[in-house]
Amino acid sequence: MPEPLVALDARLLTEQATGDTSYWRGLVSGLSQFDPGLRFLLCSNVPRPDWIPDRPYFRWEVVPGRGRWWSLSSFPKAAGGHGAAAVHTQYNISPLVRNGITTVHDVSFFVGPEWFGLRDRTVLRTMVPRSIKRAARVITVSETSKSEIEAYIPAAVGKVRVTYNALGDNIKPMPEDEARTEVKRLGIVDPYVMTVGTRWPRKNMALAIEAVALLPEPSPYKLVVTGKPGWGPEVGNARTVFPGYVSDRELTALYQCAALYVAPSRHEGFGIPLLEAWACACPVLCSTGGALPEVAGDAAEVVEGWEPREWSRAIAGLLADSSKLERLRERGRERLRQFSWLETAKKTVEVYREVTG
């Protein structure tokens, strides 16, 4: 008998880097590192990118169409036409799909609905529970997310499997002089701390902005805020630099040259930037939002509260303690080794086998 065929919604593989994109690219990279005993149909509406590994069990299929109709009809029909034994997508599973597997990174739209616009909140709170009810299995990226999914969506109980994220291939540390050249090219001057992410209310970047503004004079530190524009209030000041969306190389250089990475998010299903900072020997200060403490372990300083002055004191205390910063760098390197796309892919294959029988 031929090996079972699993169809993947591969559109995110070719989009600009986000946490979702990192997940799908990492999964495909992990699947390419061993013989999974399955075949994979990677469906997208664009041609196969050159970086997709050439493996006999990968087949790229261009399925014309776009938007919601592609997810609801075009992709499921293509998967069914090829005899897929399971279909793996993200958040949304079409009613046309049999043996569907959905990856739900988090349910922050239930945890903090105020972090979302009315339309997005309404769509997510309606669509995701329906998809989970249809799903044969649900994959998520942390034990925190698993418990929240099961708490808010009872239909998920018994279906959820955890496969952690890992470091993406977009972060490639470079020699220090090259990193500093990249940072200077962006017009950024040492010393600085940084934060990363699409600027949504959930990311809570305003807290980092206020905290750095409160650093006692004559502190030379500024805050670099990278990422795509989002929505919601966010007011900069003389100590804030907004370089916008930066390339992978520029992002790596910023991590390498930063004195500290600050993650003030109200909620994360995982928190890939923590891994990116550790890979670049950048110490981490994070909140208790969602899975951040789970991922951080003992490799980050965790702030319990949400007051800017509390965060400002934590930032100032770390910046003044070189030995503690070095301990955090070392613990970060050790913690990073515990996350692997190969291991994630192996656990995901176990889920595929549960579904395909």
C-alpha positions as CSV (number, residue, x, y, z in Angstrom):
1,M,0.0,0.0,0.0
2,P,1.2,3.6,-0.7
3,E,2.2,5.7,2.3
4,P,-0.7,8.0,3.5
5,L,-0.9,11.4,1.9
6,V,-1.2,14.5,4.1
7,A,-2.2,17.8,2.5
8,L,-0.7,21.0,4.0
9,D,-2.0,24.6,3.5
10,A,1.4,25.9,2.4
11,R,0.5,29.5,1.7
12,L,2.2,30.9,4.8
13,L,5.5,29.4,3.7
14,T,5.9,32.2,1.2
15,E,4.6,35.2,3.2
16,Q,6.6,37.8,5.2
17,A,8.1,36.4,8.4
18,T,5.6,36.2,11.3
19,G,5.2,33.7,14.1
20,D,2.8,31.8,11.9
21,T,5.2,31.7,9.0
22,S,8.0,30.6,11.2
23,Y,5.9,27.7,12.4
24,W,5.1,26.4,9.0
25,R,8.6,26.9,7.6
26,G,10.1,25.2,10.7
27,L,7.7,22.3,10.4
28,V,8.6,21.7,6.7
29,S,12.3,22.0,7.5
30,G,11.8,19.4,10.3
31,L,9.9,17.1,8.1
32,S,12.8,17.2,5.6
33,Q,15.3,16.0,8.1
34,F,14.1,12.4,8.4
35,D,11.9,9.8,6.6
36,P,8.4,10.4,8.0
37,G,6.9,7.4,6.3
38,L,4.2,9.7,4.8
39,R,3.8,11.7,1.6
40,F,3.0,15.4,1.7
41,L,1.0,17.6,-0.7
42,L,2.0,21.2,-0.2
43,C,-0.8,23.4,-1.6
44,S,-0.4,27.1,-2.3
45,N,-1.6,29.7,-4.8
46,V,1.9,30.6,-5.8
47,P,4.8,28.7,-7.4
48,R,7.1,26.6,-5.2
49,P,9.9,28.7,-3.6
50,D,13.5,27.6,-4.2
51,W,14.2,27.0,-0.6
52,I,11.7,24.2,-0.1
53,P,13.8,21.0,0.5
54,D,13.8,18.6,-2.5
55,R,12.5,15.4,-0.9
56,P,10.7,12.5,-2.7
57,Y,7.8,12.7,-0.3
58,F,7.2,16.5,-0.9
59,R,5.0,17.5,-3.8
60,W,4.1,21.2,-4.4
61,E,0.7,21.9,-5.9
62,V,-0.3,25.3,-7.2
63,V,-4.0,25.7,-6.5
64,P,-5.4,28.9,-8.2
65,G,-7.5,31.2,-6.1
66,R,-7.2,33.4,-3.1
67,G,-8.7,34.5,0.2
68,R,-11.5,32.7,2.1
69,W,-12.8,30.8,-1.0
70,W,-9.4,29.2,-1.4
71,S,-9.5,27.9,2.1
72,L,-13.2,26.8,2.1
73,S,-13.3,25.2,-1.4
74,S,-10.2,25.3,-3.7
75,F,-7.8,23.7,-1.2
76,P,-10.1,21.0,0.2
77,K,-11.1,20.0,-3.3
78,A,-7.5,19.8,-4.4
79,A,-6.6,17.7,-1.4
80,G,-9.6,15.4,-1.9
81,G,-8.8,15.0,-5.6
82,H,-5.3,13.7,-4.7
83,G,-6.7,11.3,-2.2
84,A,-5.3,13.0,0.9
85,A,-5.9,10.9,4.1
86,A,-5.6,14.0,6.3
87,V,-5.5,17.8,5.8
88,H,-3.5,20.1,8.0
89,T,-4.3,23.8,8.1
90,Q,-4.3,26.7,10.5
91,Y,-7.3,27.9,12.6
92,N,-9.9,27.4,9.9
93,I,-11.1,23.9,8.6
94,S,-13.5,23.8,5.8
95,P,-16.7,21.7,6.1
96,L,-15.5,19.9,3.0
97,V,-12.4,18.5,4.8
98,R,-12.4,15.0,6.2
99,N,-9.7,14.1,8.8
100,G,-8.8,17.7,9.4
101,I,-6.0,18.9,11.7
102,T,-5.8,22.5,12.7
103,T,-2.9,24.4,14.3
104,V,-4.3,26.9,16.8
105,H,-1.4,29.0,18.2
106,D,-3.4,30.6,20.9
107,V,-7.0,31.8,21.8
108,S,-6.0,35.3,22.8
109,F,-9.2,36.5,21.2
110,F,-11.0,34.8,24.1
111,V,-8.5,35.6,26.8
112,G,-8.4,39.3,25.9
113,P,-11.1,40.3,23.4
114,E,-10.3,44.0,23.8
115,W,-6.9,43.3,22.1
116,F,-8.8,42.8,18.8
117,G,-10.9,44.9,16.5
118,L,-14.6,44.1,16.4
119,R,-14.5,42.3,13.0
120,D,-11.4,40.1,13.8
121,R,-12.7,39.3,17.2
122,T,-16.1,38.3,15.9
123,V,-14.7,36.1,13.1
124,L,-12.2,34.3,15.3
125,R,-14.6,33.7,18.1
126,T,-17.1,32.2,15.6
127,M,-14.8,30.4,13.2
128,V,-12.2,28.8,15.5
129,P,-14.6,26.9,17.8
130,R,-16.5,25.5,14.7
131,S,-13.2,24.4,13.1
132,I,-12.1,22.8,16.3
133,K,-15.4,20.9,16.6
134,R,-14.8,19.6,13.0
135,A,-11.2,18.7,13.6
136,A,-9.9,15.2,14.2
137,R,-7.0,16.7,16.1
138,V,-5.8,20.2,17.2
139,I,-2.1,21.1,17.4
140,T,-0.9,23.9,19.6
141,V,2.5,25.3,20.6
142,S,2.6,25.3,24.4
143,E,0.9,23.6,27.4
144,T,-0.4,27.1,28.3
145,S,-2.2,27.3,25.0
146,K,-3.5,23.8,25.3
147,S,-5.1,24.5,28.7
148,E,-6.7,27.7,27.4
149,I,-8.0,26.1,24.2
150,E,-9.7,23.4,26.3
151,A,-11.0,25.9,28.8
152,Y,-12.7,28.2,26.2
153,I,-13.7,25.5,23.6
154,P,-14.9,22.4,25.3
155,A,-15.1,20.5,22.0
156,A,-11.3,20.6,22.0
157,V,-10.9,18.4,25.1
158,G,-9.1,15.2,24.2
159,K,-8.1,16.4,20.7
160,V,-5.2,18.8,21.6
161,R,-1.6,17.9,21.1
162,V,1.4,20.1,22.0
163,T,4.4,20.6,19.6
164,Y,6.7,23.4,20.6
165,N,8.0,26.0,18.2
166,A,11.8,26.3,17.6
167,L,14.2,28.9,16.2
168,G,13.5,29.8,12.6
169,D,16.2,29.8,9.8
170,N,15.8,33.6,9.5
171,I,18.1,34.3,12.4
172,K,21.8,33.8,11.4
173,P,24.2,35.4,13.8
174,M,27.1,37.2,12.2
175,P,30.5,38.7,13.3
176,E,30.1,41.6,15.7
177,D,31.6,44.2,13.3
178,E,29.1,43.2,10.6
179,A,26.2,43.4,13.1
180,R,27.3,46.9,14.1
181,T,27.6,48.0,10.5
182,E,24.0,46.8,9.9
183,V,22.7,48.7,12.9
184,K,24.5,51.9,12.0
185,R,23.0,51.6,8.5
186,L,19.6,51.7,10.1
187,G,20.6,55.0,11.8
188,I,20.6,53.4,15.3
189,V,23.2,54.4,17.8
190,D,24.3,52.3,20.9
191,P,23.3,51.7,23.6
192,Y,19.7,50.5,23.2
193,V,17.2,47.9,24.3
194,M,14.7,46.5,21.8
195,T,11.3,44.9,21.4
196,V,9.8,43.1,18.4
197,G,6.4,42.3,17.0
198,T,3.5,43.6,14.9
199,R,2.3,46.6,16.8
200,W,-1.1,45.4,18.1
201,P,-2.6,46.1,21.6
202,R,-1.8,42.6,22.7
203,K,1.9,43.1,22.1
204,N,1.7,45.9,24.7
205,M,4.6,47.9,23.3
206,A,3.4,51.0,24.9
207,L,4.5,49.6,28.2
208,A,8.1,49.2,27.0
209,I,8.0,52.7,25.5
210,E,6.9,54.2,28.8
211,A,9.3,52.1,30.9
212,V,12.3,53.2,28.9
213,A,11.2,56.8,29.0
214,L,11.2,56.5,32.8
215,L,14.8,55.4,33.0
216,P,16.6,57.8,35.3
217,E,18.6,60.6,33.7
218,P,21.2,60.7,32.4
219,S,20.6,57.2,31.0
220,P,21.9,56.9,27.4
221,Y,19.6,54.0,26.5
222,K,16.9,54.2,23.8
223,L,14.2,51.7,22.8
224,V,14.2,50.2,19.3
225,V,10.7,49.1,18.3
226,T,10.7,46.9,15.2
227,G,7.8,45.2,13.4
228,K,4.9,45.9,11.1
229,P,2.4,48.7,11.8
230,G,-0.7,47.4,13.6
231,W,-3.5,49.3,15.3
232,G,-4.2,50.9,18.7
233,P,-2.6,53.7,20.7
234,E,1.2,53.8,20.7
235,V,3.0,57.1,21.4
236,G,6.7,57.4,21.0
237,N,9.0,59.8,22.7
238,A,12.6,61.1,22.4
239,R,13.9,57.7,23.6
240,T,12.0,55.6,21.0
241,V,13.3,54.6,17.6
242,F,10.9,53.0,15.1
243,P,12.8,51.5,12.2
244,G,9.7,49.7,11.0
245,Y,9.7,46.3,9.4
246,V,13.3,45.2,9.0
247,S,15.0,42.4,7.0
248,D,16.1,39.1,8.7
249,R,19.7,40.2,8.6
250,E,18.9,43.6,10.1
251,L,16.8,42.0,12.8
252,T,19.6,39.6,13.7
253,A,22.0,42.5,13.9
254,L,19.7,44.4,16.2
255,Y,19.4,41.5,18.5
256,Q,23.2,41.0,18.6
257,C,23.9,44.6,19.4
258,A,21.0,45.2,21.9
259,A,21.8,45.4,25.6
260,L,18.5,43.7,26.4
261,Y,15.4,42.3,24.7
262,V,12.1,43.3,26.3
263,A,8.9,41.3,25.8
264,P,6.0,43.1,27.5
265,S,3.2,41.2,25.6
266,R,-0.1,40.7,27.4
267,H,-0.4,37.2,25.9
268,E,1.6,34.8,23.7
269,G,0.9,31.3,22.7
270,F,4.6,30.7,22.5
271,G,7.0,33.7,21.9
272,I,9.5,32.9,19.2
273,P,11.4,36.3,19.7
274,L,12.7,34.9,23.0
275,L,14.5,32.1,21.0
276,E,15.7,34.7,18.5
277,A,17.2,36.8,21.2
278,W,18.9,33.8,22.9
279,A,20.4,32.8,19.5
280,C,22.0,36.2,19.3
281,A,23.3,36.2,22.9
282,C,20.8,38.9,23.9
283,P,19.5,38.8,27.5
284,V,15.7,38.7,27.9
285,L,13.2,40.5,30.2
286,C,9.6,39.3,29.7
287,S,6.1,39.5,31.1
288,T,3.9,36.8,32.5
289,G,1.7,37.0,29.4
290,G,0.4,33.6,28.3
291,A,3.2,31.0,27.6
292,L,6.1,33.4,28.0
293,P,7.1,32.1,31.4
294,E,6.7,28.5,30.2
295,V,9.1,29.1,27.3
296,A,11.5,31.3,29.2
297,G,12.1,28.8,32.0
298,D,15.1,30.2,34.0
299,A,16.6,31.9,31.0
300,A,14.8,35.2,31.3
301,E,14.0,37.8,34.0
302,V,10.2,37.8,34.4
303,V,8.2,40.9,35.6
304,E,5.0,40.0,37.4
305,G,3.2,43.3,37.1
306,W,2.2,45.7,34.4
307,E,3.2,49.1,35.7
308,P,5.7,51.1,33.7
309,R,7.7,52.1,36.7
310,E,8.0,48.5,37.8
311,W,9.3,47.6,34.3
312,S,11.6,50.7,34.3
313,R,13.2,49.5,37.6
314,A,13.6,46.0,36.2
315,I,15.3,47.3,33.0
316,A,17.6,49.7,34.9
317,G,18.5,47.0,37.4
318,L,19.5,44.5,34.7
319,L,21.4,47.1,32.7
320,A,23.5,47.9,35.8
321,D,24.3,44.3,36.6
322,S,26.7,42.9,34.0
323,S,27.2,39.6,35.8
324,K,23.4,38.9,35.8
325,L,23.2,39.8,32.1
326,E,26.0,37.3,31.4
327,R,24.1,34.6,33.3
328,L,21.0,35.3,31.3
329,R,23.0,35.0,28.1
330,E,24.4,31.6,29.1
331,R,21.0,30.3,30.3
332,G,19.5,31.5,27.0
333,R,22.0,29.5,25.0
334,E,21.2,26.4,27.1
335,R,17.4,26.9,26.9
336,L,17.5,27.3,23.2
337,R,18.9,23.8,22.8
338,Q,15.6,22.4,24.2
339,F,13.6,23.5,21.2
340,S,14.1,21.7,17.9
341,W,12.1,21.7,14.6
342,L,13.1,18.1,14.1
343,E,11.5,17.1,17.4
344,T,8.4,19.2,16.5
345,A,8.1,17.5,13.1
346,K,8.4,14.0,14.7
347,K,5.6,14.8,17.2
348,T,3.5,16.3,14.4
349,V,4.0,13.0,12.4
350,E,2.6,11.2,15.4
351,V,-0.5,13.3,15.2
352,Y,-0.8,12.6,11.4
353,R,-0.6,8.9,12.2
354,E,-3.3,9.2,14.8
355,V,-5.6,10.7,12.2
356,T,-4.7,8.5,9.2
357,G,-4.8,5.3,11.3
